[in-house]
Amino acid sequence: MAGTDEVVATADDALYVLTAVLLTPAQFPGVLGDDYPEACAALDLAPRADGYGLVLGQDGDGSRWTVVIDDVSLVAVAIASWDCGMEYELSPDERSVVAALPGWPLAVAVAAPNVPAPHDPGPEVTDRPPLAPPDTTSWGPAQRRLGADEIALQWAVWRGQIDDASFRVPDGSTVPRDGGKDRREDGADAPSPGHPGIRRVLAEAHAYVDTPPPLGRVRSSFAPGNARTLRVDGPGWSMVARTDDMAFVLLDEKPGEVLPLGRGPELPGLLEALDKLAVRPM
């Protein structure tokens, strides 16, 4: 998180910066959409090729504002500095400000000191509805994407729950689920390549190779060794995979479940092909 640096939010007010995020084809808040254009649409922004930086904060009255800037590098440096525990004054030039949007599109757990508690600007200040975080209180696309984001961030933890001996591909009979418990495949709900939900995900992911999907549906990021972490999304599903390992799948129709998918004969080639078309961070 940032401190309380100030950045011009409107022509005659200042913003106390709380945090910032990137909105680019390779890095965007997954909770906002399955791809970059969809995430931009959630903020009524055109999907600019170089992306945006989103600066979230409060004005002197405590009102929530999201300042959209086109200086992506500045926000990237600020985030990297904060992640390393370093101070960084995020003060974009007024000329880089694309829009000042009321509200926050993401949940922010902190508040600026010495100003009123966070609240949305009133209608006398702005004529557009304030942004608000997607509802994640019940299972749905937003919650599913948040789950996939968490797996990508905590890959080692999730991978450590999987016993490779439990996989029998392609007709695997047992796969660990629910915190490491094994469930015998019954042909109906086991997360094997024969599961209808998994087959749909694999088919749609294969289709991406032939017909590239909207920008950001397939993203590739750093992983240890020579591997890459792939984040792939589609209508009703998300997949997180390592190019040298297995994959995890989340489905809208399977609330709260994480379905592990072993490499088998099909997955390695698919992941290699997806990595070639994926967008990567700058």
N, C-alpha and C positions, 0 to 999 in steps of 0.2 A: 504494500500500500504506500501511497504517497504521504507527504505530510500535509501542510496547509499552504502550499505555494499558491500564488495568485496568477490567474490567466484571464485575459479579457474574454468575457462571455457575450457581452452585448456592447453596444456603443458607449454605454454610460454606467456599467456595473462591472464588478469583479467576481471571480469564482475562486472559492477555496477548494483546491484540488484534493480529492480523496483517493482516486485511483484512475487508471487508464487501461484501455485494452486496444488490441489491434483488430481491425476489420479489413482483412485482405483475403485474396483467393486461397492462400495457404494457411492463414491463421485467423479464425473468427470465432466468436462465442457460439459453440455448437448448439446451445439451447435456443438460439434464434432461428435456426433453419438447417435443412439437410445439405444446403450448398450455399456458396457465396451470394449469388443473386437473391436467394430467398432470405438470407440474413440481412442483406441491404434493404430489401423490400419491407422488412419489419420496422425499419427506421425511415421509410419513404426516401431512400437514397438510391441514386443510380449506381449500378455496379461499376465503379471506376476501376480501370485496369490496375492501377497501382494501389488501390485500396485507400483506407482512411485510418486515422487514429481517433479513438473516442476518449474524451476526457470527462470524467464524472466528478461532480462536485456540488457545492452549495454556494448560493450568493449570500450577501450580507443579511438578508431576511430569513435565511435558512432554506430557501426554495431549492429543490432538486433541478439540476440542469445537466444536459449532455452536450458538450461542445464537440462538434465534428471538425477535424482539421485534415488537411491534405498532406501535412508534413509527417509521413509515416515513419521515417527514420528517427525523428525526434522522439516520438512515442516509444519506438522500439528500444532506443537507448535508455530512456527513462525506466521502462519496465525491467530491462536487464540490470540496471543499477539497483533498483529497489529489491529485485530478487536476490541480489548479492549483499543486501543489507547496507547499501551505500545511499547517501543522500543525493538527490538530483532535483534541481529546480526545473519543473516543467512549465515553461513560459513561452508558448507559441506566439509567433508574430501575428498581429491582427489579420494580416493579409493571407494567412494560411487557414483562417476560420471559414469553413464551408457553411455551417449552420449551427445555431444554438437551439437545441430542442428541449422542451420542458420535460421533466421527469427523468427516470433512469430505466434503461432497458434490461438491466441486470440488478440483482440484489446486492446491496452494499451494506456491510455490517457495521461500518464506522460512521462517525459524524464529525463535522468541523467543530472545534471548540469555540466557545464564546459567541455562538450564534444560535438562534432558535432551532429546535429539533427539525430534522428533515421533513419537508412537506412539499407537495406539488404546488407550482405557481397557480394563482387564481386566474379566472377568465378575464380579469381586467388587465392581466399582464400578457397573456398569450391567447390566441384564438384557436390553437390546435390542442387536441386531447393530449395530456401528458403521457409519455412513455411509461410502461410498467413491465416488470419482469414477467415472463410466461408463467402460467400456473404449473407448478411442479408438485402440488399437494397430492395429486393422483397420477397413476401411471398413464403415460401418453407419449407422443413424439418428443416433447421437451424433456421429460424425465428419462426417456430412453437414451437420448443423445447425451444428457448429463452423465448417465451411467457409463456410456462408452468413453466419454472424456476421462472419467475417473479411472477406468481400466487402463487407458493409454498412459496416464500419469503414474499409476501404481502397478505397472506390468509385472514386476518381480513378485509382488505380493500375490496377485491373482495366479500367476504361473506356478508359484510354489504350492498351490492347492491341488494341482493336477498331477496325478500319477500316470506317467506314460504307459505303464503296463495295463492300465484300464482301457486304453484305446485298442480296438480291434477293427481296423479299417480294411475294406469298405463296408463290411456288414457288422461292424462293431457291436458287441452285445452288452458291454458295460462302459459307461462314461461317468466320471465323478461329477456330482452336482451338489448343490445345496451345502456349501462349506466343506466339500470333500467327501460327502456320502456317495456311495455307488448306487445307481439305479439300474435294474435290469431292463434292457430294451424290450418294449412290448409292441413295437411297431406303430405306436400312436404318438408318444410324446418324448421319446428319447432323443437327445441332441446328437444324432449320428448323421452321416451324409444322406441316409435314407429318410430322415425326418422331412415332412413336406415343407415346413418353414425354412429349413436349411437348404433344401433343394431349390426353393424359390430364390433365396439369397444368392446361392452360387450361380444360378442361371442368369439373374439380373446383373451380377458382377461380371460374368463372362460377356454379357451384352455390352457392357461399358467398353470392353476392349475393341469391339467392332464399331460401336457408335459412341464416341466420347460423350459422357454425361455433362450436365451443367457444371461450370467451373466450381471447384471446391468439393465436389462429391467424393473425390478421391484425393487424399492428401498424404504426403510422405514426410516423415520427420526423422531426426537422428535416433539411432539405437546403438548400443554397444557393439564393438567389433565392426564388421562390414555390413551389418544388417540395417534395415530401415523399419520404422514403425509405420504401418499403414492404417489410416482412418478412412473407412468407406461407408457411405450412407446411401440409402434408397428409400422409396416409399414404404414406410412401416418397419424399417430395419436399419441396424447399424452393425458394423463389423470392425473389430480392432485386431490387427495381426502383426506379427514380426515376419519379415521376409525369410528368415532362417528357422522359423519355428511354426507354431500353430496359430489358431485364431479363436476369438470369442465373438459370439453373435448375440445380439439383443433384438427382440421382436416386439412390436406393439401388442400382438395377440398373446404374448407370454409375460404378463405383468411381473416385474421384479426378477425375472429369471435371466441368468447368464448361461448361454449354451456353448460349451467348449467344442471346438472342431479340430480334430487331429489332422496332421499333414496329409497322410495318405498319398495316393498317386495323383490326385487332381490339384490339391491346394498349392504346391510349390510353383507350378507353371502359371497358375492364375495370379498369384501374388507377384511374381516377376513381371508379368504383363501389366498388372495394375500399377506397379511402381514406375514403369516406364512412362505412363501417361499422367501420373500424379503431379500435382503442383507442390512445390517445395518452398519453405521459408527462404527469405532473402539472406 
